[in-house]
Amino acid sequence: MDALDEINGRIAAYEKSTAKKLSSWRDLIAAHVVPGLPVDPDGVPIDLDPATGRARLDPKSTLLPLPTELLGKTAVSEAR
């Protein structure tokens, strides 16, 4: 969850500095905001929600469903 918070913070900073909505990981990679396609600890690529532009666990991630004790502000949006 900390990694998702970090990535989402980078997305927010990118959007603020460029004044444009993120449309793909390619934008962040080209801007050197992330070194490559982010993956979860099991190697499943992190999903970029096209509706919100926020990073989230891919529905195919083996980390889902998250344990209740890990459901924080980021995880709650993941569970929806």
C-alpha positions in Angstrom: 0.0 0.0 0.0 2.9 2.3 0.7 4.1 1.8 -2.9 0.7 2.7 -4.3 0.6 5.8 -2.2 4.1 6.7 -3.5 3.1 6.1 -7.1 -0.1 8.1 -6.7 1.8 10.9 -5.2 4.1 11.0 -8.2 1.1 10.9 -10.5 -0.4 13.9 -8.7 2.8 15.8 -8.9 3.2 15.0 -12.6 -0.4 16.2 -13.3 0.1 19.4 -11.3 3.4 20.2 -13.0 2.2 19.4 -16.5 -1.4 20.6 -16.1 -2.6 17.5 -17.9 -4.4 14.3 -16.9 -2.3 11.2 -17.0 -3.4 8.9 -19.7 -0.9 6.1 -19.6 2.2 4.8 -17.8 4.1 5.7 -21.0 3.8 9.4 -20.0 5.3 8.9 -16.6 8.1 6.6 -18.0 9.0 9.2 -20.7 9.1 12.0 -18.0 11.4 9.8 -15.9 8.8 9.9 -13.0 8.9 6.1 -12.8 11.7 3.9 -14.3 9.3 1.5 -16.0 6.0 -0.2 -15.6 5.4 -0.5 -11.9 4.6 -4.0 -10.6 3.3 -5.4 -7.3 5.5 -7.6 -5.1 4.4 -10.7 -7.0 5.3 -9.1 -10.3 1.8 -8.3 -11.5 1.7 -4.9 -13.3 0.1 -2.1 -11.4 -3.2 -1.0 -13.1 -3.8 2.6 -14.0 -7.5 3.4 -13.6 -8.5 5.3 -16.7 -11.4 7.0 -15.0 -9.4 8.4 -12.1 -5.8 8.3 -13.3 -4.8 6.6 -10.1 -2.7 3.6 -9.6 -4.3 0.5 -8.1 -3.7 -3.2 -7.8 -4.7 -5.1 -10.9 -7.8 -7.2 -10.4 -5.6 -10.2 -11.3 -3.1 -9.5 -8.5 -2.5 -12.3 -6.1 -2.5 -9.7 -3.3 -6.3 -9.2 -3.6 -8.4 -9.3 -1.6 -6.4 -7.2 0.8 -6.7 -8.1 4.5 -9.0 -5.8 6.4 -6.2 -4.4 8.6 -4.4 -3.1 5.5 -7.4 -1.2 4.2 -6.4 2.4 4.5 -7.2 5.4 2.3 -5.6 3.9 -0.8 -6.8 0.3 -0.1 -10.4 1.3 0.3 -10.4 2.7 -3.2 -8.8 -0.6 -4.4 -11.5 -2.7 -2.8 -14.3 -0.8 -4.7 
